[in-house]
Amino acid sequence: MQLCSTARRLVGRSGVPRGFTLLETSMALVIIGVGVLAFVEAQQSFIKNNGWSSQAATGAYLANEIRELSRHMPRHDPVVGLYLDPDNGNALTGWGLEGGETEISDINDIDDLDGITFGGGGFAGPINALGELIPEVDANGKTVEGPDGQPRSLAGWTQTVSVEKIDPLNYGTARADAYVIAAAGNDPGTPIDGFPLRVTVVVSYQGPLESEPSEITRTVWVVPP
């Protein structure tokens, strides 16, 4: 009896079994389309977030490698030192790379790092804590080689370093590279090479389809005198 009742409902006045109307079909397509669109957007959001997480981890790693590189360096060159040259109009001498220091292996003190970009600006990179180029690795974990057969450095990434002298009484205040605090009364002052240094590493990445690099991470630390 129930089967017959159901069959009667599915039969129109003409006695022909009725199918889906155009309105019902359209509604079904709309519902399916909304579901597919939501799924695609969720996938895109996942891929974007996953890519950003990977970039953030790489950026933090590259910044910490520079910090480790500088950990055992003296603040200023142990041979040249840092001083104002009276024979050259009291010009600051000893800050930054000294004459003849053109390779990564020549960087032997913290102020040498000021203004250097690894991966651009004349220095290959990015580099690790040993001053070695970090190679690019493919999806299979194999090192990518360049046309010369040598490992290719990590593409698109740069490490930019700045070094500043800061006030010993206020670490938030930067001072000029040639700044000194003269002795006065019982205050012995601070010589030109007696200031703490603030080191900032900015790690940037530029993808193959991007017109300019984007800052991924920034790491700052202070080296006491």
Residue pairs with C-beta under 8 A, 6 or more apart in sequence:
10 17
10 18
11 17
11 18
12 18
20 28
55 205
55 216
56 216
56 217
58 157
58 203
58 205
58 216
59 203
59 205
59 216
59 217
60 203
60 217
60 219
62 126
62 134
62 157
62 159
62 203
62 217
63 159
63 201
63 203
63 217
63 218
63 219
64 219
65 126
65 127
65 128
65 129
65 134
65 159
66 113
66 118
66 127
66 129
66 159
66 161
66 201
66 219
67 199
67 201
67 219
67 221
68 129
69 127
69 128
69 129
69 130
69 131
70 110
70 113
70 199
70 223
73 107
73 108
73 109
73 110
74 108
74 109
74 110
75 109
75 110
75 111
75 193
75 197
75 223
75 225
76 82
76 94
76 95
76 109
76 110
76 111
76 193
77 94
77 98
77 108
77 109
77 111
77 112
78 109
80 93
80 94
80 98
81 94
81 193
82 92
82 93
82 94
82 95
82 111
82 192
82 193
83 92
83 93
83 94
83 192
83 193
84 90
84 91
84 92
84 93
84 178
84 192
85 91
85 92
85 93
90 178
92 177
92 178
92 192
94 111
94 193
95 111
95 114
95 177
96 111
96 112
96 114
96 115
97 106
97 107
97 112
97 116
98 112
100 106
101 107
101 108
101 112
104 118
104 123
104 124
104 125
104 127
104 131
105 131
106 112
107 113
107 116
107 131
110 163
110 197
110 199
110 223
111 163
111 197
113 161
113 163
113 199
114 161
114 162
114 163
114 164
115 161
115 162
116 123
116 160
116 161
117 123
117 125
117 158
117 159
117 160
117 161
118 124
118 125
118 126
118 127
118 158
118 159
118 160
118 161
119 125
119 126
119 153
119 154
119 157
119 158
119 159
120 158
121 160
124 133
124 153
125 133
125 134
125 153
125 154
125 157
125 158
125 159
126 133
126 134
126 153
126 154
126 157
126 158
126 159
126 203
127 133
127 134
127 159
128 134
133 151
133 153
133 154
134 153
134 154
135 143
135 144
135 151
135 152
135 153
135 154
136 143
136 144
136 151
136 152
136 153
136 154
136 155
137 143
137 144
138 144
143 151
144 151
144 152
145 151
145 152
146 152
156 205
156 206
156 207
156 208
156 213
157 203
157 204
157 205
158 203
158 204
158 205
158 213
159 201
159 202
159 203
160 201
160 202
160 203
160 204
161 199
161 200
161 201
162 199
162 200
162 202
163 197
163 198
163 199
163 200
164 174
164 175
164 197
164 198
164 200
165 174
165 175
165 176
165 177
165 179
165 195
165 196
165 197
165 198
166 172
166 173
166 174
166 175
166 195
166 196
166 197
166 198
166 222
167 173
167 174
167 175
167 195
168 190
168 194
168 195
168 196
168 225
171 196
171 198
171 222
174 198
175 195
178 192
179 192
179 195
180 189
180 190
180 191
180 192
181 187
181 189
181 190
182 189
183 189
194 225
195 225
196 222
196 223
196 224
196 225
197 222
197 223
198 220
198 221
198 222
198 223
199 220
199 221
199 222
199 223
200 218
200 219
200 220
201 218
201 219
201 220
202 215
202 217
202 218
203 215
203 216
203 217
203 218
203 219
204 213
204 214
204 215
204 216
205 213
205 214
205 216
206 212
206 213
206 214
